[in-house]
Amino acid sequence: MSKEQPTGGASTFDVLMDAAVDAIILIDDRGAILRFNRAAQKIFGYPADFVRGKNVSMLMPEPDRSKHNAYLERYLKSGNAEIIGREREVSGVRSTGLVFPMRLSVGEVGREHGGKQFVGILRDLSEQKAIEEQVHQLEEQLVHADRLVILGELTAGIAHEINQPLTAIAAYADAGRHLVERSVDASPEDIHGICERIGEQSRRAAEVVQRLRKLVRTGTVSKASHDLNKIIRNTLLLFEYELNKSGIDLVFMAGEGLRNLYVDEIQIQQILVNLVKNSLDAINAVGQSDGRIEIQVKIVGKEVAVAVQDNGPGVPAILRPQLFDSFFTTKPKGVGLGLSICKNIAAAHGGSLGYTSPAEGGSCFTLRLPLEHIG
Ligand code: ADP
């Protein structure tokens, strides 16, 4: 049987090259293209005849293009090349000038005579990257949609939170008017005090609106250094009205000795809102009169744990494996996305979200965030 040389133009070799889905490019020790299979022609948009003999760097964008020859020379002298035998992601450039991502592996072709040759096998990753980007965008839209759904459900509480300072402002304004009209000896200090309180309450209302605007915000995750206890306290304000209405007790035990964490404030709020809302729903669904929700922040080893525990009906053992699945819901009007979104948010922060069933009954969801993220 005759031995086939890669550059010999043997037909079996050509057939094999052209059958490959990946681009296969063979170059000599000066970088000149010797072979350019059918997939390579399709991916780069050049016919084989056009590229043959030209330097392979024409297929790379800058700065790789200018560096390639020196890199090849260095390898031929030293024999050290990080790229040989490994797969890595690089950029290619098509005949149209479009730069695209590709996965490349390079091998050295051993030859008995003549100089060395190298074979590059590469796969166009543009489609895969575009799909990944699309999935990422859809995930972000879903997270945002979940926030809007929850905000919709909390409308009464939000209206109450804004209404409180507005009512106070109206009362102070009335008192001020009364003082000016009726009281002959109203001092400038009295008027000053009333104006100050009106200002305070206006700022309080403006803060609520500000917080809500952040919650409806779309866009990418923006992590910054935040006080976790403060994030939780602010979030719980949204529930004041619903808690009063339903007679459910909420106890918050802030974490001690906790320094700032590097998190996306809105997304952490979103987890809290989802968990507290679920506890309220669970307690309300069974019409319990002694409903209680406890939120405790604790440092546990290298993590900070936020446990949201309620004394509601709990999750039946048979349903627990599906708890974090998308679209798992037992509520008549539920969507079943809350917990799966929260779990993803926790993971995106390098943490986790888990469920345990307390011995005394009810549910306990624990969000864990790594302390390494402290800013
Ligand atoms: P949804 O609230 O739309 O149902 P979730 O993903 O937030 O979606 O919750 C999924 C399901 O998990 C709920 O329908 C409920 O059956 C269960 N669940 C979540 N939290 C609790 C809780 N605190 N107590 C009891 N069951 C809960």
Boltz pocket constraint, residues with backbone or C-beta under 6 A from the ligand:
constraints:
  - pocket:
      binder: B
      contacts: [[A, 274], [A, 275], [A, 278], [A, 279], [A, 282], [A, 310], [A, 312], [A, 313], [A, 314], [A, 315], [A, 323], [A, 325], [A, 328], [A, 329], [A, 330], [A, 331], [A, 333], [A, 334], [A, 335], [A, 336], [A, 337], [A, 338], [A, 339], [A, 340], [A, 363]]
      max_distance: 6.0
